[in-house]
Amino acid sequence: MSNSTYQEQLALEAAKLWLGESASLQHISDSENYVYSFNASKKRCFLRLTSSHHRSLSQIEAELDFIRYLYDGGMSVSLPVTSINGLDVEKMQSASHDFLACVFEEAEGEPFVFNSYKTNMKHFRLRGQTLGRIHALSRKYAPSANSCRFAWDEDDCILNTESYLPQSERVVWVEYHSLMSWLRKFPNDEQSFGLIHGDFGATNYRYQDNRLTVFDFDDCCYHWFGYDLAITIYPHGWRKEAEALLGSLLEGYSKETVWDDRLTRDLMNFCRLRLLYMFLTYAKKWGFSDLSDQQASWFAQKRENIARGYKLSGL
């Protein structure tokens, strides 16, 4: 039996625990998790299957607790759905290890599409406001005693870099040591540090009625708030309007919470960190043997970007 067939059978089994209609099951994506959609009681839901090697049960429970906390605080988020057993997370057994299944409501609205200058500025202000609300709530968040998310330096890519990054990647290692040294000295008080979304890019929210509904908190962890902002501006650094987009992002953010000027000065370093983290993520996923031409080209471009140093167009 192929891996894809086995995964689909596991997904069908899991969907039944949320009264999913088997014929409606659709594969959405594979990355760290396997994601499927299905219909239940005429509503579309999203099933996420997570390897127990990637996240523990307590970590996923902590993620879902944070999502519900944000919702209670007025955030528009994609809520988890309880199973027929009254559980947020169901354990699915496979031949090699367990998978942890959870289901989320569909986020209503449309995905972000880069548009006219005026529309983009308005949208990035809204992105900033959304992150500002999340961070303002995060400062007051107290996790339950039985579950807690990991810190940034407990992430597998950071904790076990030597397992994924060969010593021959000298440019990347120099950047790694430079940024780790910088971060170890960076203040992590409650104004600048807390539980963040961790992957606040355009694929992880939907827009409707002048608000963003946020989902996919799988990467939420304890980190500097500036890193969340870096994640959302990082892919747009090459654009001619990058500085204006960042200005709109920070304008929206400052409407919802206090913005630490230290983070403005150091935001490009957090963008460097994002670039490094993406390199490590794909080093873990692909390795460096038997790369396709596209994968080899991706690594080459990112090495060049790391060597050059991250900056916004026009800076």
ZABABA-228322 format. One record per residue: residue number from 1; x negated, y negated, z of N, C-alpha, C in turn. Coordinates in steps of 0.001 Angstrom, whole numbers, plus 500000, padded with zeros to 6 digits. Each point is the difference from the previous one (the first is absolute). Layout:
BEGIN
ATOM|num|nxx|nyy|nzz|caxx|cayy|cazz|cxx|cyy|czz
ATOM|NUM|X|Y|Z|X|Y|Z|X|Y|Z
...
% end
This chain:
BEGIN
ATOM|num|nxx|nyy|nzz|caxx|cayy|cazz|cxx|cyy|czz
ATOM|1|499157|501194|500000|500843|498806|500000|499117|498750|500000
ATOM|2|500263|499049|499102|499195|498792|499925|500268|499109|501208
ATOM|3|499039|499096|500282|500160|499083|501129|501242|499132|499847
ATOM|4|500243|499508|498754|501147|499119|499778|501315|500735|500235
ATOM|5|500055|501266|499588|501216|500801|500221|500210|500242|501485
ATOM|6|498907|500308|500701|500099|500237|501435|500434|498745|500735
ATOM|7|499434|498858|499610|500368|498729|500629|501467|499683|499776
ATOM|8|500482|500283|498789|501402|499723|499713|500911|500889|500832
ATOM|9|499624|501244|500182|500801|500898|500842|500014|499515|501444
ATOM|10|498852|499530|500462|499916|499455|501353|500886|498763|500126
ATOM|11|499986|499154|498961|500826|498790|500002|501492|500355|499996
ATOM|12|500387|500997|499214|501401|500441|499974|500443|500489|501368
ATOM|13|499118|500755|500634|500281|500525|501338|500168|498856|500991
ATOM|14|499109|499024|499904|500068|498862|500916|501241|499159|499754
ATOM|15|500331|499745|498730|501164|499166|499665|501293|500574|500575
ATOM|16|500084|501311|500086|501207|500641|500552|500222|499596|501456
ATOM|17|498904|499690|500694|500114|499600|501404|500577|498594|500135
ATOM|18|500118|499299|498872|500654|498692|499967|501225|500042|499085
ATOM|19|500539|501208|499798|501192|500233|499161|499802|499467|498580
ATOM|20|498781|500134|499503|499701|499552|498653|500587|500910|498938
ATOM|21|500429|499403|498904|500515|500769|498863|498810|500502|499187
ATOM|22|499850|501321|499919|498819|500600|499371|499797|499531|498564
ATOM|23|501095|499869|499261|499888|499623|498589|499500|498576|499811
ATOM|24|500083|499201|501049|499602|498582|499882|498530|499764|500334
ATOM|25|499291|501030|500471|498615|499822|500435|499115|499563|498837
ATOM|26|499233|498933|500207|499085|499490|498982|498644|499704|500618
ATOM|27|498960|500439|499325|498640|499699|500459|499679|498544|499684
ATOM|28|499455|499272|500983|499672|498576|499818|498500|499787|499885
ATOM|29|499230|500523|500954|498562|499752|499969|499253|500965|500902
ATOM|30|498705|500137|499732|499064|500733|500851|498819|499086|500268
ATOM|31|499680|499802|501241|498748|499333|500360|499535|500690|501277
ATOM|32|500060|499308|501121|499756|500681|501265|501226|500812|500405
ATOM|33|501157|499605|499474|501263|500671|500292|500678|500426|498708
ATOM|34|500926|500954|500128|500856|500371|498879|501349|499327|500222
ATOM|35|500442|499233|499016|501237|499221|500153|501017|500432|498955
ATOM|36|501230|500208|500464|501118|500401|499143|501207|499137|500340
ATOM|37|500899|499883|499047|501303|499382|500286|501066|501070|499865
ATOM|38|501113|499777|500691|501162|500886|499869|501245|499236|500422
ATOM|39|501130|500526|499655|501276|499400|500392|500610|500779|501156
ATOM|40|500554|499282|500951|500715|500595|501129|501181|499099|500317
ATOM|41|501184|500555|499958|501230|499223|500224|500052|498773|499098
ATOM|42|499639|500217|498728|500051|498972|498953|499009|498854|500217
ATOM|43|499046|500208|500894|498963|498995|500219|498648|500584|499624
ATOM|44|499161|499160|499399|498662|500442|499633|499065|499838|501195
ATOM|45|499255|501051|500283|499034|499990|501098|498629|500417|499463
ATOM|46|498974|499739|500818|498648|500356|499601|499378|500916|501047
ATOM|47|499552|501147|499525|499360|501001|500845|498487|499861|499893
ATOM|48|499328|499982|501131|498540|499968|500025|499488|501244|500709
ATOM|49|499171|500766|499316|499353|501166|500580|498542|499646|500278
ATOM|50|499600|500072|501251|498666|499602|500421|499266|501192|500584
ATOM|51|498812|500257|499492|499188|501076|500555|499625|499680|501448
ATOM|52|500048|501025|500843|499596|499802|501396|498514|499700|500106
ATOM|53|499239|500227|498903|498589|499604|499974|499852|498492|499814
ATOM|54|501015|499381|499410|499950|498551|499727|500521|499188|501173
ATOM|55|501150|500366|500531|500589|499306|501145|500537|501035|500987
ATOM|56|499834|499724|501271|500569|500864|501035|501464|499641|500228
ATOM|57|500709|500883|500664|501406|499741|500325|500136|498733|500834
ATOM|58|499141|499816|500991|500105|498822|500873|499724|498714|499223
ATOM|59|499104|500044|499020|499723|498814|499190|501198|499624|499140
ATOM|60|500664|500997|499424|501179|499711|499183|501134|499483|500882
ATOM|61|500175|500587|501155|501035|499521|500924|499719|498553|500407
ATOM|62|498733|499658|500177|499632|498620|500338|500310|499061|498844
ATOM|63|499743|500438|498780|500332|499210|498809|501493|499701|499956
ATOM|64|500820|501022|500205|501448|499828|499920|500522|499133|501138
ATOM|65|499371|500114|501166|500374|499154|501135|499736|498530|499674
ATOM|66|498874|499721|499354|499651|498625|499625|500987|499465|498960
ATOM|67|500384|500834|499041|500961|499578|498978|501332|499620|500648
ATOM|68|500473|500815|500921|501273|499691|500671|499874|498745|500867
ATOM|69|498847|499811|500607|499759|498788|500787|500082|498765|499109
ATOM|70|499388|500061|498811|500052|498877|499069|501438|499726|499568
ATOM|71|500747|501059|499751|501406|499842|499603|500793|499312|501115
ATOM|72|499803|500446|501225|500701|499389|501143|499590|498539|500171
ATOM|73|498807|499658|499518|499526|498624|500085|500435|499135|498833
ATOM|74|500835|500558|499114|500551|499216|498898|499325|500195|498658
ATOM|75|499013|500918|499924|499330|500261|498730|500855|500890|499107
ATOM|76|499904|499767|498701|500640|500880|499027|498996|501083|499617
ATOM|77|500226|501196|500496|499102|501134|499767|500819|501215|499593
ATOM|78|499344|500933|499345|500636|501258|499622|499979|500930|501209
ATOM|79|501162|500245|500585|500087|500746|501254|499866|501510|499789
ATOM|80|499442|500698|500998|500005|501460|499958|501404|500544|500241
ATOM|81|500261|501181|499465|501295|500667|500137|499793|501268|500810
ATOM|82|500851|500245|500974|499861|501211|500809|500559|501209|499254
ATOM|83|499409|501156|500244|500407|501243|499347|501260|500557|500647
ATOM|84|500498|501119|499463|501189|500648|500573|499709|500521|501405
ATOM|85|498699|500103|500342|499610|500449|501334|499784|498830|500957
ATOM|86|500299|498796|499499|499829|498817|500833|498561|499575|500166
ATOM|87|499130|500421|499060|498577|499697|500082|499592|498991|498934
ATOM|88|499026|499164|500339|499417|499082|499016|498998|500728|499107
ATOM|89|499336|500989|500591|498955|500736|499279|500264|501491|500146
ATOM|90|499980|500699|498878|500174|501451|499991|498682|500651|499593
ATOM|91|499638|501072|500704|498769|500718|499682|500295|501098|498985
ATOM|92|499286|499949|498872|500165|500980|498935|498733|500849|499920
ATOM|93|500147|501302|500128|498836|500873|500025|499631|500459|498592
ATOM|94|498698|499943|499710|499488|500528|498742|498969|501076|500320
ATOM|95|499461|500628|498973|499059|501097|500211|498728|499528|500689
ATOM|96|499561|498785|499692|498717|499521|500526|500135|499090|501218
ATOM|97|500993|499122|499978|500170|499070|501115|501404|499412|499939
ATOM|98|500344|499222|501012|501338|499421|500074|500093|498713|499191
ATOM|99|501221|499748|499523|500342|498698|499438|501060|499381|500890
ATOM|100|499938|498689|500141|500955|499266|500828|500899|499197|499083
ATOM|101|501299|500286|500066|500971|499385|499095|500770|498904|500719
ATOM|102|500141|498864|499340|500899|498962|500485|500674|499348|498800
ATOM|103|501132|499382|500248|500838|499448|498931|500321|498547|500317
ATOM|104|500017|499178|498943|500255|498569|500150|501144|499559|499094
ATOM|105|500708|498982|500461|501022|499376|499163|499340|499349|498787
ATOM|106|500753|499861|498926|499493|499292|498834|499973|498499|500274
ATOM|107|498908|499355|499647|499902|498547|500131|500732|499351|498834
ATOM|108|500966|499171|500290|500780|499359|498940|499235|498820|499412
ATOM|109|500176|499796|498705|499374|498864|499345|499133|500422|498836
ATOM|110|499231|499037|499505|499177|500204|498813|498517|499923|500360
ATOM|111|499146|500727|499265|498553|499871|500225|499502|498656|499496
ATOM|112|498877|499561|500541|499409|498728|499604|499409|500097|498599
ATOM|113|500277|498995|499188|499405|499882|498667|499384|498610|499900
ATOM|114|498715|499935|499652|499341|498703|499867|500718|499185|498939
ATOM|115|500342|498742|500332|500908|499220|499173|499407|498610|499732
ATOM|116|500865|499016|499939|499559|498625|499768|499260|499470|501230
ATOM|117|499225|498952|499803|499206|499417|501084|500886|499637|501196
ATOM|118|501096|499284|499741|500890|499552|501077|500605|501194|500745
ATOM|119|500439|501017|499255|500589|501185|500614|498969|500750|500836
ATOM|120|498788|500101|499500|498941|500704|500726|499648|499296|501302
ATOM|121|499928|498671|499975|499688|499248|501215|501092|500232|501064
ATOM|122|501235|499971|499554|501121|500233|500919|499933|501410|500577
ATOM|123|499671|500955|499134|499951|501386|500450|498877|500221|501012
ATOM|124|498843|499396|499765|498895|500196|500935|500254|499303|501333
ATOM|125|500760|498905|500001|500413|499409|501281|500871|500983|500766
ATOM|126|500897|500683|499267|500867|500992|500643|499189|501184|500515
ATOM|127|499001|500423|499233|499104|501057|500480|499331|499576|501301
ATOM|128|499502|498758|500031|499346|499497|501201|500936|499956|501193
ATOM|129|501230|499533|499754|500991|499961|501078|500287|501402|500531
ATOM|130|500110|500953|499103|500294|501381|500403|498881|500552|500867
ATOM|131|498761|499814|499563|498868|500455|500816|499927|499243|501323
ATOM|132|500312|498701|499963|499988|499208|501224|500979|500529|501025
ATOM|133|501189|500394|499544|501000|500564|500919|499529|501332|500581
ATOM|134|499427|500846|499132|499494|501294|500469|498931|499798|501067
ATOM|135|499078|499090|499745|498901|499780|500938|500473|499339|501287
ATOM|136|500962|499093|499897|500548|499370|501206|500655|501044|500897
ATOM|137|500741|500924|499390|500623|501077|500766|498951|500968|500533
ATOM|138|498981|500263|499202|498952|500929|500410|499310|499550|501280
ATOM|139|499840|498693|500164|499327|499482|501189|500750|500366|501277
ATOM|140|501294|500233|499878|500821|500316|501174|500321|501496|500101
ATOM|141|499504|500782|499054|500369|501416|499934|499245|500823|501052
ATOM|142|500747|500815|500725|499412|500931|500963|500369|501417|499566
ATOM|143|499051|500789|499535|500320|501360|499539|500465|500882|501144
ATOM|144|500750|501042|499654|500456|500935|501025|498797|500759|500561
ATOM|145|500176|500545|501180|498885|500658|500693|499529|501259|499272
ATOM|146|500897|500629|499247|499678|501293|499395|499419|499915|498593
ATOM|147|499947|498809|499437|499519|499898|498622|499284|498669|499801
ATOM|148|499002|500042|499146|499245|498783|499736|499301|500125|498657
ATOM|149|499985|498924|499234|499290|499998|498724|498494|499854|500235
ATOM|150|499246|500315|498994|498544|499969|500091|499471|498585|499746
ATOM|151|498766|499763|500391|499317|498734|499727|499295|500090|498658
ATOM|152|499645|498842|499446|499399|499932|498662|498762|500879|499869
ATOM|153|499179|500062|501051|498754|500765|499921|500196|501472|500335
ATOM|154|501262|500404|500238|500330|501416|500156|500586|500581|498716
ATOM|155|500158|499146|498990|500430|500465|498684|498949|500959|499453
ATOM|156|500436|501083|499382|499086|501045|499545|498928|499464|499051
ATOM|157|500386|499088|499103|499030|499468|499031|498890|499201|500674
ATOM|158|500311|499353|501120|499012|499222|500736|499242|500893|500983
ATOM|159|500736|500875|500661|499413|500861|501028|499043|501027|499406
ATOM|160|500332|500507|498804|499219|501079|499386|499449|499596|498635
ATOM|161|499545|498766|499904|499497|499490|498723|498908|500889|499413
ATOM|162|499108|500503|500842|498887|500816|499508|500470|501274|499304
ATOM|163|501209|500454|500329|500530|501210|499364|500442|499735|498567
ATOM|164|500296|498744|499679|500581|499677|498699|499088|499155|499113
ATOM|165|499051|499296|500605|499184|499055|499237|498545|500463|499979
ATOM|166|499491|500441|498847|498603|500443|499915|499036|498853|500301
ATOM|167|498842|500347|500529|498987|498977|500301|499512|499309|498734
ATOM|168|500186|500647|498849|499601|499394|498723|500829|498772|499648
ATOM|169|501157|499830|500659|500841|498819|499765|499460|498829|500830
ATOM|170|498814|499542|499636|499278|499031|500845|500729|498669|500136
ATOM|171|500543|499495|498894|500698|498709|500037|501191|500061|500955
ATOM|172|500716|501101|499946|501184|500159|500847|499590|500150|501459
ATOM|173|498921|500743|500260|499539|500163|501376|499531|498674|500601
ATOM|174|499320|499192|499214|499575|498684|500490|501218|499174|500410
ATOM|175|501042|500020|499161|501228|499272|500314|500675|500571|501242
ATOM|176|500026|501303|500099|500605|500668|501158|499333|499537|501297
ATOM|177|498678|500082|500054|499294|499620|501235|500156|498513|500296
ATOM|178|500008|499174|498969|500176|498559|500193|501361|499693|500621
ATOM|179|501042|500603|499451|501360|499716|500489|500251|500617|501373
ATOM|180|499477|501203|500250|500189|500608|501317|499318|499157|501082
ATOM|181|498813|499493|499702|499294|499141|500954|500797|498730|500269
ATOM|182|500558|499418|498959|500809|498783|500136|501246|500258|500839
ATOM|183|500686|501113|499719|501256|500290|500695|499778|500308|501478
ATOM|184|498885|500646|500308|499739|500334|501406|499868|498748|500859
ATOM|185|499638|498877|499387|499824|498746|500741|501207|499081|499872
ATOM|186|500969|500382|499171|501130|499111|499729|500994|500042|501161
ATOM|187|500513|498850|500464|500955|499990|501121|501252|500817|499676
ATOM|188|500460|500756|500986|501227|500780|499797|501010|499731|501117
ATOM|189|500237|498708|500227|500995|499610|500997|501402|500179|499431
ATOM|190|501009|499821|500847|501378|500281|499590|500505|499044|498924
ATOM|191|499354|498856|499846|500417|499071|498956|499568|500470|498612
ATOM|192|498920|500762|499933|499454|500378|498700|500042|501487|499705
ATOM|193|500380|500825|500985|499857|501450|499874|501251|500697|500528
ATOM|194|500477|500990|499263|501170|500755|500443|500383|501043|498969
ATOM|195|501200|500524|500130|500483|501034|499079|500454|499330|498707
ATOM|196|499401|500403|498876|500307|499396|498699|500663|501022|499082
ATOM|197|500536|499522|498881|500595|500907|499019|498920|500878|499378
ATOM|198|498913|499411|499564|498861|500752|499502|499975|500281|498512
ATOM|199|501101|499708|499301|500012|500194|498542|501078|499118|499383
ATOM|200|499973|498715|500357|501056|499080|499586|499733|499484|498588
ATOM|201|500135|500901|499037|499899|499646|498596|501364|499997|499350
ATOM|202|500037|499607|498734|501276|499809|499309|500809|501279|499848
ATOM|203|499358|501168|500090|500738|501258|499837|500740|500412|501262
ATOM|204|499765|499298|501110|500554|500446|501279|501060|499074|500585
ATOM|205|500675|499278|499127|501179|499249|500416|500899|499780|498795
ATOM|206|501235|499596|500271|500947|499636|498959|500577|498624|500333
ATOM|207|500353|499242|498969|500473|498627|500166|501491|499912|499702
ATOM|208|500750|499397|500898|501431|499753|499786|500467|498917|500958
ATOM|209|500837|499086|499479|500616|498961|500834|498957|499219|500812
ATOM|210|498915|499643|499325|498940|499192|500607|499376|500643|501238
ATOM|211|499919|501319|499987|499303|500702|501079|499325|501250|499429
ATOM|212|498994|500459|500703|499283|501204|499615|500351|501119|500975
ATOM|213|500364|501153|499457|500197|501188|500825|498735|500841|499886
ATOM|214|499339|500202|501123|498671|500603|500033|500109|501490|500322
ATOM|215|499139|500795|499355|499958|501436|500295|498566|500506|499915
ATOM|216|499830|501304|500179|498708|500689|499975|499025|499427|501017
ATOM|217|500235|500343|501266|499123|499593|501092|498999|501103|500355
ATOM|218|499729|500905|499060|499110|501126|500272|498602|499545|500412
ATOM|219|499558|498836|499515|498663|499502|500331|500004|499004|501158
ATOM|220|501125|499838|500684|500015|499023|501091|499014|500437|501091
ATOM|221|499245|499041|500476|498960|500291|500988|499655|498704|500729
ATOM|222|499197|500123|501040|499550|498817|500739|498817|499392|499261
ATOM|223|500194|498766|499577|499035|499350|499117|500160|498491|500169
ATOM|224|499148|499253|499347|500150|498549|500000|501130|499601|499056
ATOM|225|500807|499033|500424|501122|499550|499168|499505|499464|498660
ATOM|226|498800|499448|499997|499435|499491|498759|499854|501069|498935
ATOM|227|499833|501250|500423|499838|501087|499027|501297|500227|499228
ATOM|228|501150|499886|500663|501292|500125|499307|500130|498934|498911
ATOM|229|499586|498780|500321|500055|498916|499018|499012|500249|498861
ATOM|230|498832|500526|500346|499013|500321|498968|500539|501058|499036
ATOM|231|500710|500981|500528|500549|501067|499159|500942|499435|498948
ATOM|232|500801|499012|500388|501000|499488|499056|499413|499008|499001
ATOM|233|498896|499331|500338|499399|499051|499047|498894|500662|499183
ATOM|234|499387|501041|500531|498842|500644|499374|500189|500356|498520
ATOM|235|501134|500615|499583|500113|500378|498589|500125|498812|499049
ATOM|236|500248|498808|500538|500252|498824|499160|498812|499042|499952
ATOM|237|498868|500422|500554|498847|499122|500072|499480|499541|498651
ATOM|238|500237|500794|498952|499493|499667|498661|500855|498959|499286
ATOM|239|501211|499761|500490|500915|499099|499293|499552|498543|500146
ATOM|240|500263|499193|499005|499611|498587|500038|500734|499247|501101
ATOM|241|501195|500482|500361|500778|499345|501049|499800|500653|501368
ATOM|242|498927|500778|500166|499785|500748|501246|499980|499089|501225
ATOM|243|499314|498849|499908|499940|499084|501142|501389|499492|500375
ATOM|244|500806|499683|498994|501356|499503|500261|500866|501099|500615
ATOM|245|499823|501235|499539|500754|501125|500570|499648|500186|501471
ATOM|246|498707|499907|500312|499578|500120|501394|500566|498855|500828
ATOM|247|500001|498803|499454|500568|498865|500713|501468|500208|500324
ATOM|248|500757|500523|499043|501421|500274|500235|500181|501107|501028
ATOM|249|499159|501016|499927|500062|501108|500954|499798|499494|501422
ATOM|250|498982|499175|500202|499707|499487|501339|501033|498982|500460
ATOM|251|500560|499260|499050|501064|499042|500348|501210|500742|500561
ATOM|252|500392|501071|499317|501121|500799|500492|499691|500663|501320
ATOM|253|498790|500512|500136|499589|500688|501221|500065|499070|501202
ATOM|254|499500|498781|499836|499930|499051|501119|501375|499512|500448
ATOM|255|501028|500226|499175|501368|499639|500416|500540|500967|501054
ATOM|256|499428|501199|500055|500532|501042|500871|499139|500299|501208
ATOM|257|498730|499657|499937|499110|500338|501110|498779|499097|499970
ATOM|258|499262|500013|501085|498781|499199|500104|498929|500614|499109
ATOM|259|499378|499163|499195|498912|500462|499138|498667|499557|500586
ATOM|260|499129|500967|500211|498694|499745|500581|499047|499506|498904
ATOM|261|499454|498797|500166|499099|499438|498987|498773|500857|499750
ATOM|262|499594|500792|500992|498871|500904|499797|500287|500971|498864
ATOM|263|501271|500415|499889|500360|500973|498979|499986|499381|498612
ATOM|264|500307|498704|499900|499901|499322|498701|498553|500012|499522
ATOM|265|499101|499686|500903|498580|499977|499640|499496|501382|499596
ATOM|266|500553|501013|500616|499472|501352|499799|500882|500873|499109
ATOM|267|500998|499412|499360|500930|500797|499205|499296|500708|498842
ATOM|268|499001|499369|499399|499290|500651|498898|499225|501226|500487
ATOM|269|499542|499963|501246|499354|501196|500548|500995|501139|500166
ATOM|270|501232|499658|500381|501024|501043|500087|500353|500539|498612
ATOM|271|499919|499141|498976|500187|500480|498623|498855|500927|499601
ATOM|272|498787|499675|500428|498869|500905|499777|500249|501343|500671
ATOM|273|500553|499949|501197|500306|501231|500729|501042|500832|499245
ATOM|274|500984|499323|499421|501010|500726|499232|499377|500679|498783
ATOM|275|499120|499296|499328|499305|500559|498839|499178|501223|500412
ATOM|276|499279|499885|501094|499225|501128|500506|500912|501169|500356
ATOM|277|501101|499706|500691|500905|501062|500433|500597|500747|498801
ATOM|278|500340|499272|498948|500536|500651|498809|498953|500915|499367
ATOM|279|498746|499553|499982|498924|500847|499467|499893|501284|500819
ATOM|280|500023|499884|501335|499889|501169|500863|501206|500921|499864
ATOM|281|501173|499419|499819|501214|500798|499839|499895|500917|498789
ATOM|282|499514|499446|498892|499909|500811|498789|498749|500882|499988
ATOM|283|498982|499620|500759|498858|500898|500180|500469|501267|500717
ATOM|284|500864|499822|500998|500570|501146|500715|500918|500819|499096
ATOM|285|500806|499324|499208|501000|500679|499174|499389|500716|498806
ATOM|286|499060|499351|499310|499447|500534|498746|498650|500673|500167
ATOM|287|499208|499567|500986|498618|500429|500035|499237|499354|498849
ATOM|288|498806|500512|499695|499198|499408|498933|499552|501039|498965
ATOM|289|500574|501195|500090|499691|501040|499021|501175|500180|499051
ATOM|290|499687|500286|498750|501037|500288|498996|501030|498880|499899
ATOM|291|499526|498765|500009|500909|498866|499872|500466|499856|498557
ATOM|292|501233|499577|499832|500475|499641|498671|499346|498687|499592
ATOM|293|500071|499668|498732|499443|498729|499530|500664|498826|500716
ATOM|294|501313|500121|500222|500740|498923|500659|499551|499840|501460
ATOM|295|499807|501118|500696|499553|499937|501389|498583|499437|500114
ATOM|296|499107|500453|499105|498623|499499|500005|499961|498508|499719
ATOM|297|500868|499545|499083|500078|498580|499672|500510|499199|501191
ATOM|298|500967|500564|500716|500562|499323|501185|498911|499789|501046
ATOM|299|499240|501051|500292|498913|499876|500977|498964|498976|499534
ATOM|300|499657|500032|498722|498999|499066|499476|500444|498555|500168
ATOM|301|501267|499732|499711|500524|498646|500135|499998|499554|501452
ATOM|302|500396|500890|500901|500041|499638|501420|498590|499806|500562
ATOM|303|499032|500794|499551|498614|499779|500424|499533|498602|499586
ATOM|304|500323|499640|498776|499624|498686|499488|500656|498892|500812
ATOM|305|501283|500190|500331|500719|498998|500791|499401|499858|501398
ATOM|306|499633|501135|500593|499400|499977|501340|498654|499289|499965
ATOM|307|499196|500302|498986|498673|499381|499874|500107|498494|499787
ATOM|308|501010|499587|499245|500184|498577|499690|500532|499243|501216
ATOM|309|500794|500673|500801|500634|499349|501146|501381|499508|499631
ATOM|310|500967|500230|500874|501376|499622|499695|500199|498500|500153
ATOM|311|500689|499417|499039|500432|498603|500135|501201|499767|499098
ATOM|312|500801|499024|500365|501142|499631|499189|499528|499206|498793
ATOM|313|500690|500148|498897|499664|499239|498808|500073|498510|500321
ATOM|314|498956|499285|499653|499978|498560|500247|499286|499619|501274
ATOM|315|499721|500995|500857|499272|499676|501248|498497|500139|499780
% end
